[in-house]
Amino acid sequence: MPKVSSTDLSNKLGQYQDEALKRPVIITKNNRDRLVMMSIEEYRRLKQLDRKALFVEELTDADLEAISRAEVPIEHDHLNVEFEG
């Protein structure tokens, strides 16, 4: 991901807008990463990955039933070591 200072961004905005259509551009200030400029398509794709957190009280009986029946796929069984003391 390319990095650009906010000063350089101001001087070459069009160039970096074009670059952001291809891949995200990190914008820095005082040598620290501060913002990311990206295409609207990439932003929307990332927003679709957002998940909503709920309080337990907000779960329906169907949600709770589905959770109680859920099983970890066998190919991830090795992760159970995390629960072993």
BELJO-V869192 format. One record per backbone hydrogen bond with DSSP energy under -1.0 kcal/mol. NH is the residue of the N-H (numbers start at 1). CO is the residue of the C=O. E is the energy in kcal/mol with one decimal. If there is no record, write none. Layout:
NH_CO_E + NH_CO_E
This chain:
4_26_-2.4 + 6_28_-2.0 + 9_5_-2.6 + 10_6_-1.9 + 11_7_-1.8 + 12_8_-1.9 + 16_12_-2.0 + 17_13_-2.4 + 18_14_-2.2 + 19_15_-1.9 + 20_16_-2.4 + 22_19_-1.5 + 23_19_-2.2 + 25_37_-2.7 + 26_2_-2.9 + 27_35_-2.9 + 28_4_-2.9 + 29_32_-2.2 + 32_29_-1.2 + 34_27_-2.5 + 35_27_-2.0 + 37_25_-2.9 + 39_20_-1.0 + 43_39_-2.2 + 44_40_-2.6 + 45_41_-2.2 + 46_42_-2.4 + 47_43_-2.5 + 48_44_-1.7 + 49_46_-1.0 + 50_47_-1.3 + 58_55_-2.0 + 59_56_-1.6 + 64_60_-2.4 + 65_61_-2.4 + 66_62_-2.4 + 67_63_-2.4 + 68_64_-2.2 + 69_65_-1.5 + 76_73_-2.4 + 77_74_-1.9 + 79_76_-1.9 + 80_77_-2.0 + 81_78_-1.1 + 82_79_-1.9 + 83_80_-2.0
